[in-house]
Amino acid sequence: MNKLSKMALIAVTVIVVSATATMAATAKLSSGTAIDAKITETINGSAAQVGQRILMVVDKDIKLNGKVVISAGAQVIAEITDATSKNYAGIPGKLLVSFKTVKAIDGQDISISGTKERKGEDKMLPAIGLGLVCCPLFFLMQGGEGVIPAGQIITVYTVQNADITI
């Protein structure tokens, strides 16, 4: 082989290797894949507002064929869809969170579905009963607050198929 042929062979090899290295592999994430979302801050029904966005994180890596497609610590976005504060006469507070998206390893947002509802302790029966029988001041008794504590894990599910670049 002459010198020009060797150089051409080396050039073709470099191009093929470079093209192969830059071609990214993809993994197909199926609809209905379970993801554990972790609450990072306590959410309180009296402080939360309907429409407020809540940031959470993925608790464990989601892998397909041994490759991570959604990493632990990835951003999960949820939204407050109902929030009522505790009230007098023993009426409990309520909090409802709906999950919206999770961030895949390639940066794309994947739609997810799931909700978490928490109601405070209902003290209506004792407040009204004692208020009528004993003392009207029992009507001032408040119900418990709707709270979702930090660290709680909530399983949510993907609602779409997605091709994720890994």
N, C-alpha and C positions, 0 to 999 in steps of 0.2 A: 504494500500500500504506500502510495506516495504521501508526501507531507500535506498536500491540499486535501486529500481524501480523509486523512486522520483528523484534520481540523474541522472538516465538515461533519464527521461522525461525532466528534466531541460537542460541537455546537448543537446538533440535533438532540443528543443525549441531555445536555443542559436544558434545552427548551422543554423536552418531554418531562424531565424531573421537576422543573419549575412549574409547569402547568399542572402536574399531578399534585404537587404540594399546595398550590393555591386553590385547587378545587376543594371546596368544603363539603364535608359529609353532612347529610341531613338525617334527622330521626323524625318519625311520624308519631306525634302525641295524639292519642285517641280521646274522643269525647267521653266523658265519664271517668276520667282518671282522677283518683282521690289524691288530695293534697292536704296536709295538716298545716293550718295557719295558726300562728302563735300571737296572742294579744301582747303587745309590748308595754302598754300603759293601761291602767285601770280606766274604764269608761263608766261614767256616772250619769244616770238619767236626768238628774237635776241640772247638770252642767252642759249636757249634750244638746245639740240643736239639729232638727230634721234637715237633711241635706249635707250635714257636716261630713267631710271625708276623714277617714281613719286609716292610718298606715299601720300595717302589721308585717310580719315576716313569715317565710316558709320555715317550718320546724326541721324537716329532714329533706335531704337530696331526693329528687325524683329522677330515676335512671331508666333508660331504655337501652337494652342490649349492652349493659355495663357502662354506658356513657351518661353523664349528668346532663339533663335537659332543663331542669329547674333546680337551682342550687339552694341549699339551706341558707337562710338569711335573705333570700330574694324578696323583693317588695310585693306585698299584697295590699290592694286597695279595697276598702269597704266603705259603706255609707250608712249613716244613721237614718233609718226610715220611720222611726217612731220614738219619741222620747217624752215622757210625762213625769213630772216631779211628784213625790209623795205629797199627800194632802191630809187635811183634817178629817175627822170622823173615821180614821183608820184606813183611808183609801191608799193603796200601795202605788209606788212609782213603777214605771215600765220603760224598758229600753229594747229596741229592736234594731239589729245591725244586719244589713244585706251585703254580701260580698260581690265585688265587681270584676277585678282583674288581678292577674299575677304576672310578674316579669320573668320571661324565659331567659335562658343562658345567652341567647343571641340578641337580647334587648327588646324583643317584641312582647306586646301585652296580649295575654291569653285570657279570654272571658271565662269567668268561673261563676258558679252558682252555690249559694248556701246562705243560711240565715242563723242568727243566734238571738234568742229572746230571753230576757230576764225580767221577772217581776219581783218587786219587793214583798215583804211579808204583809199579808192582808190582815189588818186589825179592825176591820169594819164592824164585825159582829160584837167583839167586846166593847168597842168604843160606843156604839149605839146602845147596846144592852145596858152597860153600866151608866151611860149618860141618861137613859130613861129611868132606871131603877134607883140609882144612888145619887149621882151628882152630874149636872149638866157640863161640868168641866171636863168630863171624859170625852165629850165631843171634840175637844182640842187635841186628843191623842192622834198622832200621825201614823200612817202606814209606813212600811219599810221602803227604802230607796231601791230602784232597779239598778244593779251594778254588775258589770262584767269585769272580774279581776284580771290584773296583769298576769301573764304566764299561762292563762288558760289556752288549751289547744282545741281548735274547732276544725273538723274535717269538711272541706269544700270539694267541689267537683268541677272539672273542665266542662264547658258546654259546646266546644267546637273541636274539630280535628285541626291540628297545626303541624306544619313542617318546620322543624327547629334546626337551625344550622349549629352544628357542634364542632 
